Amino acid sequence: MAKIDVSRRLLLAACAGAPAAAMAIPAIAGATAVSGLTPESEAIVRANYAAWVNKDWNALDHLLADSFTFSSAAPDDHISKAMFKKQCWDTQNKLIGRFDLVRASGTADDAFVMYVCTTTKGTTFSNVEYFRLAGGKILSIECYFGGPGYATAADH
């Protein structure tokens, strides 16, 4: 890698222009940092994972909006609640041992959750899921598979 000399004056000038550059891009200017979920959102997210551990489709079905969609790289591209039950729940729920939530953050309307799942065989995998929430229901989940290894309990 080549070494590039940069003066302090040039570096300070570049840094001073960063806020102006950010303001020129609305998505960046409007971005906010949020450190925690609302208690209601956290309860919904935790109930989602509890339903999987307890093998309770009725509890999960009650949490999912009628218009619920699920997306992942499996490939599942905005599949419906019925397809989610068939492709995900019916193939995975018996294999789930427990979820350990590593980090959860968000707002009243969304949540990011990083978890480690332990399968009934004792193996583990980790994913990140993005939840959109409204009216006490889960509108959608986008699952981002973790690092090397396995993305689902069936892979173990």
Solvent accessible surface area in square Angstrom, and as a share of the most:
residue,aa,sasa,rsa
1,M,243,1.08
2,A,86,0.66
3,K,179,0.76
4,I,139,0.71
5,D,127,0.66
6,V,79,0.46
7,S,66,0.42
8,R,207,0.76
9,R,203,0.74
10,L,110,0.55
11,L,102,0.51
12,L,126,0.63
13,A,63,0.49
14,A,64,0.50
15,C,77,0.46
16,A,78,0.61
17,G,37,0.35
18,A,54,0.42
19,P,86,0.54
20,A,70,0.54
21,A,59,0.45
22,A,28,0.22
23,M,137,0.61
24,A,81,0.62
25,I,87,0.44
26,P,108,0.68
27,A,84,0.65
28,I,96,0.49
29,A,44,0.34
30,G,57,0.55
31,A,73,0.56
32,T,115,0.67
33,A,109,0.84
34,V,69,0.40
35,S,111,0.72
36,G,37,0.35
37,L,27,0.13
38,T,40,0.23
39,P,106,0.67
40,E,119,0.53
41,S,2,0.02
42,E,62,0.28
43,A,60,0.46
44,I,23,0.12
45,V,1,0.00
46,R,124,0.45
47,A,39,0.30
48,N,2,0.01
49,Y,12,0.04
50,A,44,0.34
51,A,2,0.02
52,W,26,0.09
53,V,52,0.30
54,N,102,0.52
55,K,84,0.36
56,D,57,0.30
57,W,43,0.15
58,N,120,0.62
59,A,41,0.32
60,L,0,0.00
61,D,50,0.26
62,H,133,0.59
63,L,22,0.11
64,L,3,0.01
65,A,13,0.10
66,D,138,0.71
67,S,86,0.55
68,F,2,0.01
69,T,35,0.20
70,F,16,0.07
71,S,16,0.10
72,S,20,0.13
73,A,82,0.64
74,A,59,0.46
75,P,119,0.75
76,D,8,0.04
77,D,114,0.59
78,H,113,0.51
79,I,24,0.12
80,S,57,0.37
81,K,31,0.13
82,A,80,0.62
83,M,74,0.33
84,F,6,0.03
85,K,67,0.28
86,K,132,0.56
87,Q,75,0.33
88,C,17,0.10
89,W,13,0.04
90,D,72,0.37
91,T,74,0.43
92,Q,25,0.11
93,N,11,0.06
94,K,147,0.62
95,L,49,0.25
96,I,6,0.03
97,G,29,0.28
98,R,125,0.46
99,F,34,0.14
100,D,57,0.29
101,L,45,0.23
102,V,83,0.48
103,R,169,0.62
104,A,34,0.26
105,S,30,0.20
106,G,8,0.08
107,T,48,0.28
108,A,58,0.45
109,D,95,0.49
110,D,33,0.17
111,A,0,0.00
112,F,102,0.42
113,V,0,0.00
114,M,85,0.38
115,Y,8,0.03
116,V,46,0.26
117,C,0,0.00
118,T,19,0.11
119,T,5,0.03
120,T,82,0.48
121,K,140,0.59
122,G,53,0.51
123,T,55,0.32
124,T,74,0.43
125,F,17,0.07
126,S,35,0.23
127,N,4,0.02
128,V,49,0.28
129,E,17,0.07
130,Y,41,0.15
131,F,0,0.00
132,R,108,0.40
133,L,6,0.03
134,A,48,0.37
135,G,83,0.80
136,G,47,0.45
137,K,64,0.27
138,I,0,0.00
139,L,45,0.22
140,S,6,0.04
141,I,6,0.03
142,E,47,0.21
143,C,8,0.05
144,Y,116,0.44
145,F,66,0.28
146,G,32,0.31
147,G,55,0.53
148,P,147,0.93
149,G,64,0.61
150,Y,118,0.45
151,A,17,0.13
152,T,36,0.21
153,A,3,0.02
154,A,57,0.44
155,D,71,0.37
156,H,35,0.16
